[in-house]
């Protein structure tokens, strides 16, 4: 096995994520909970951008995958901040969007099929799909009975994502419909109608807990 050191400066690395081509994004923390986003060119180990967020106590970060021109972060301030990576500007402090509606901390962030939409998960038990340009929430996904801790986009369907939380459930969402599929520790999967908040189908068969 071989390895190469990338990003030796900036403080303790809290998160690291691949971006477009050979980009790397690191969320780093330093003294007094000051945090920063650093973007690197992985092959050369050269830092290309340093983003100094408005807020400290960051818990989540994301880098846009298609163009590699935007990053986002959020945390205990309940706000998701979006920054544009200018090619002629290494130090960036001004955000292009501040996404404010969550009533709890931001636990996870994903750019949703490009730079124009962002999906966030929060300790307020909701996920929100945002229009970055207008800085407004276009859809709110409610259903978890506690903090939502993680979200992931489907690799095969751009309209589907999955969320997980402290309520011991994993929920599969399709942004085109009002139905979700949940799996939990009771050995069942349930298909729900979000509008009526009723179960339309129950899938049983596991002989032990699904998790």
C-alpha positions as CSV (number, residue, x, y, z in Angstrom):
1,X,0.0,0.0,0.0
2,X,1.2,3.5,-0.7
3,X,-0.1,6.9,0.4
4,X,0.5,10.6,-0.2
5,X,0.2,13.4,2.3
6,X,-2.3,16.1,1.2
7,X,-3.3,19.0,3.3
8,X,-0.8,19.2,6.2
9,X,-2.0,22.7,7.2
10,X,-5.2,24.0,8.6
11,X,-5.8,22.1,11.8
12,X,-7.5,18.9,12.8
13,X,-9.4,17.3,9.9
14,X,-13.0,16.7,10.8
15,X,-14.2,15.6,7.4
16,X,-12.7,14.9,4.0
17,X,-14.6,14.5,0.7
18,X,-13.9,14.0,-3.0
19,X,-15.0,16.6,-5.4
20,X,-14.9,16.9,-9.2
21,X,-11.9,15.2,-10.8
22,X,-9.0,15.4,-8.3
23,X,-10.5,17.9,-5.9
24,X,-10.5,17.2,-2.1
25,X,-12.5,19.1,0.4
26,X,-11.5,19.1,4.1
27,X,-13.4,20.5,7.0
28,X,-10.8,21.5,9.6
29,X,-11.1,22.8,13.1
30,X,-8.6,24.9,15.2
31,X,-8.5,26.9,18.4
32,X,-11.8,28.2,19.9
33,X,-13.8,26.0,17.5
34,X,-12.8,28.1,14.5
35,X,-13.4,26.0,11.4
36,X,-12.5,26.3,7.8
37,X,-13.1,24.6,4.5
38,X,-10.0,23.9,2.4
39,X,-10.0,22.7,-1.2
40,X,-7.0,20.8,-2.5
41,X,-5.6,19.5,-5.8
42,X,-5.0,15.9,-4.7
43,X,-2.2,15.0,-7.1
44,X,0.0,18.0,-6.3
45,X,-1.1,18.5,-2.7
46,X,-1.6,22.2,-3.4
47,X,-4.3,24.1,-1.7
48,X,-6.5,25.9,-4.2
49,X,-9.0,27.6,-1.9
50,X,-9.4,28.6,1.7
51,X,-13.0,29.3,2.8
52,X,-13.5,31.1,6.1
53,X,-17.2,30.5,7.1
54,X,-19.2,33.1,8.8
55,X,-20.2,30.6,11.6
56,X,-18.2,28.4,13.8
57,X,-19.1,25.0,15.3
58,X,-19.5,23.3,11.9
59,X,-20.6,19.7,11.7
60,X,-21.3,19.1,8.0
61,X,-19.7,20.0,4.7
62,X,-20.2,19.3,1.0
63,X,-18.6,19.9,-2.4
64,X,-20.6,20.1,-5.6
65,X,-19.6,17.1,-7.9
66,X,-20.5,18.1,-11.4
67,X,-18.6,21.4,-11.8
68,X,-16.6,21.6,-8.6
69,X,-17.4,25.3,-8.2
70,X,-19.4,25.4,-5.0
71,X,-19.0,24.1,-1.4
72,X,-21.4,24.3,1.6
73,X,-21.2,23.9,5.3
74,X,-23.5,24.0,8.4
75,X,-23.6,23.1,12.1
76,X,-24.9,24.3,15.4
77,X,-26.1,27.7,14.0
78,X,-28.9,25.8,12.1
79,X,-27.8,27.5,8.9
80,X,-26.4,26.0,5.7
81,X,-23.9,28.4,4.0
82,X,-23.0,28.1,0.4
83,X,-19.7,29.5,-1.1
84,X,-18.6,29.8,-4.7
85,X,-15.0,28.8,-5.5
86,X,-13.7,31.6,-7.7
87,X,-10.8,30.6,-10.0
88,X,-8.9,33.8,-9.3
89,X,-9.6,34.0,-5.6
90,X,-7.9,31.7,-3.1
91,X,-9.4,33.2,0.1
92,X,-13.2,33.3,0.3
93,X,-15.2,34.7,3.1
94,X,-18.5,35.9,1.5
95,X,-21.2,33.3,0.9
96,X,-23.5,33.3,-2.1
97,X,-26.4,31.8,-0.1
98,X,-27.6,31.4,3.5
99,X,-30.2,28.7,3.8
100,X,-32.3,29.3,7.0
101,X,-35.3,27.4,8.1
102,X,-34.2,24.5,10.2
103,X,-34.9,24.6,13.9
104,X,-32.0,22.3,14.8
105,X,-28.4,21.8,13.9
106,X,-27.3,20.8,10.4
107,X,-26.1,17.2,10.5
108,X,-25.5,16.5,6.8
109,X,-25.4,18.3,3.5
110,X,-25.6,17.1,-0.2
111,X,-25.6,19.1,-3.4
112,X,-28.7,17.7,-5.2
113,X,-27.6,16.9,-8.8
114,X,-25.8,20.1,-9.4
115,X,-25.0,23.5,-7.8
116,X,-28.5,24.9,-7.9
117,X,-30.1,22.7,-5.3
118,X,-29.0,21.4,-1.9
119,X,-30.4,18.8,0.5
120,X,-29.8,19.2,4.2
121,X,-30.5,17.0,7.2
122,X,-31.1,18.4,10.7
123,X,-31.6,17.7,14.3
124,X,-35.1,19.1,14.0
125,X,-36.1,15.7,12.5
126,X,-36.5,17.1,8.9
127,X,-34.7,17.1,5.6
128,X,-35.1,20.1,3.3
129,X,-34.5,20.5,-0.4
130,X,-33.4,24.1,-1.2
131,X,-33.2,26.3,-4.2
132,X,-29.8,27.9,-3.8
133,X,-30.5,30.8,-6.1
134,X,-33.6,32.0,-4.3
135,X,-32.4,30.7,-0.9
136,X,-35.8,29.2,-0.3
137,X,-36.9,25.7,0.8
138,X,-38.8,24.0,-2.1
139,X,-39.6,20.8,-0.2
140,X,-39.6,19.6,3.4
141,X,-39.4,15.9,4.2
142,X,-40.9,15.1,7.6
143,X,-41.3,11.7,9.1
144,X,-38.4,11.0,11.5
145,X,-39.2,10.9,15.2
146,X,-35.8,12.4,16.2
147,X,-32.6,13.9,14.8
148,X,-31.8,13.1,11.2
149,X,-28.1,12.2,11.3
150,X,-27.3,11.2,7.7
151,X,-28.5,11.5,4.1
152,X,-27.3,9.9,0.9
153,X,-28.3,10.3,-2.8
154,X,-29.2,7.4,-4.9
155,X,-26.4,6.5,-7.4
156,X,-28.9,5.4,-10.0
157,X,-31.9,7.7,-9.6
158,X,-31.4,11.4,-9.3
159,X,-34.8,11.8,-7.6
160,X,-34.3,9.4,-4.7
161,X,-32.4,9.8,-1.5
162,X,-32.2,8.0,1.8
163,X,-32.1,9.4,5.4
164,X,-31.2,7.8,8.7
165,X,-31.8,9.0,12.2
166,X,-31.8,8.4,16.0
167,X,-35.3,7.0,15.7
168,X,-33.7,3.7,14.5
169,X,-35.2,4.1,11.0
170,X,-33.9,4.4,7.5
171,X,-36.3,6.3,5.1
172,X,-36.1,6.2,1.3
173,X,-37.6,9.3,-0.3
174,X,-38.6,10.0,-3.9
175,X,-39.0,13.8,-4.4
176,X,-41.5,13.1,-7.2
177,X,-44.1,11.4,-5.0
178,X,-45.7,11.6,-1.6
179,X,-44.6,8.1,-0.5
180,X,-41.6,6.9,1.5
181,X,-40.3,3.5,2.4
182,X,-39.0,2.9,6.0
183,X,-37.0,0.2,7.6
184,X,-36.7,-0.2,11.3
185,X,-35.7,-2.6,14.1
186,X,-39.1,-4.2,14.3
187,X,-38.3,-6.5,11.4
188,X,-40.6,-4.8,9.0
189,X,-40.4,-2.4,6.1
190,X,-43.4,0.0,5.5
191,X,-44.5,2.0,2.5
192,X,-46.2,5.2,3.7
193,X,-48.5,7.8,2.2
194,X,-47.0,11.1,3.5
195,X,-50.2,13.1,2.8
196,X,-52.5,10.9,4.8
197,X,-49.7,9.7,7.2
198,X,-50.9,6.1,6.8
199,X,-49.2,2.8,5.9
200,X,-50.2,1.6,2.5
201,X,-48.1,-1.6,2.5
202,X,-46.2,-3.6,5.2
203,X,-43.4,-5.9,4.1
204,X,-42.7,-8.6,6.7
205,X,-40.3,-11.6,6.5
206,X,-37.1,-10.8,8.3
207,X,-36.5,-13.2,11.2
208,X,-34.4,-10.7,13.1
209,X,-33.9,-7.0,13.3
210,X,-33.3,-5.2,10.0
211,X,-30.4,-3.4,11.5
